[in-house]
């Protein structure tokens, strides 16, 4: 259970809203970009998805790859 910030005088960090991360999980990437996970994989299959990499068994998207993907998508429209 998380303590209320007004009691502890701490700021409560909401998971997934920090720009300090170096890589996003697929679910996190999708949540931050307002797309569904199935759409992510559909775009990847079409060659329109972001560049991703594996860290062990986890597939991740770097912050830089996410930014590059956004710029590519903006250029298409």
C-alpha positions as CSV (number, residue, x, y, z in Angstrom):
1,X,0.0,0.0,0.0
2,X,1.3,3.5,-0.9
3,X,1.2,6.2,1.8
4,X,-0.7,9.3,1.0
5,X,1.6,12.1,-0.2
6,X,0.0,14.7,2.0
7,X,1.0,12.6,5.0
8,X,4.6,11.9,4.0
9,X,5.3,15.1,2.0
10,X,6.7,12.8,-0.7
11,X,5.8,13.0,-4.4
12,X,4.2,9.8,-5.6
13,X,5.7,8.6,-8.8
14,X,3.2,7.1,-11.1
15,X,4.6,4.1,-13.0
16,X,5.2,4.6,-16.7
17,X,5.1,8.4,-16.6
18,X,8.8,9.0,-16.0
19,X,11.0,10.1,-18.9
20,X,14.0,8.9,-16.9
21,X,13.8,5.3,-18.2
22,X,16.2,4.2,-20.9
23,X,13.9,1.6,-22.4
24,X,10.2,0.7,-22.4
25,X,8.6,-2.7,-22.2
26,X,6.2,-3.3,-25.0
27,X,3.2,-2.7,-22.8
28,X,4.7,0.5,-21.4
29,X,5.6,1.7,-24.9
30,X,2.0,1.0,-26.1
31,X,0.5,2.8,-23.0
32,X,2.7,5.8,-23.5
33,X,1.8,6.1,-27.2
34,X,-1.9,5.2,-26.8
35,X,-1.8,2.2,-29.0
36,X,-2.8,-1.4,-28.3
37,X,-0.3,-4.2,-28.0
38,X,-1.9,-6.1,-30.9
39,X,-1.5,-2.9,-33.0
40,X,2.2,-2.8,-32.0
41,X,2.8,-6.3,-33.3
42,X,0.8,-5.6,-36.5
43,X,3.0,-2.5,-37.2
44,X,6.1,-4.5,-36.5
45,X,5.0,-7.2,-39.0
46,X,4.4,-4.5,-41.6
47,X,7.9,-3.0,-40.9
48,X,6.3,0.2,-39.5
49,X,7.0,-0.5,-35.8
50,X,9.8,0.9,-33.7
51,X,13.2,-0.8,-33.5
52,X,13.2,-3.1,-30.5
53,X,15.8,-5.3,-28.8
54,X,15.9,-8.2,-26.3
55,X,17.3,-8.1,-22.8
56,X,17.2,-11.7,-21.9
57,X,13.6,-12.8,-22.8
58,X,12.2,-9.3,-22.5
59,X,11.6,-7.3,-25.6
60,X,12.3,-3.6,-25.1
61,X,12.1,-0.3,-27.1
62,X,14.8,2.3,-26.3
63,X,13.8,5.9,-25.6
64,X,15.7,6.9,-28.7
65,X,14.0,4.3,-30.9
66,X,10.6,5.5,-29.6
67,X,11.4,9.1,-30.5
68,X,12.7,8.0,-34.0
69,X,9.5,6.0,-34.5
70,X,7.3,9.0,-33.6
71,X,9.2,11.3,-36.0
72,X,8.9,8.7,-38.8
73,X,5.1,8.4,-38.2
74,X,4.7,12.2,-38.1
75,X,6.6,12.5,-41.4
76,X,4.3,10.0,-43.1
77,X,1.2,12.0,-42.2
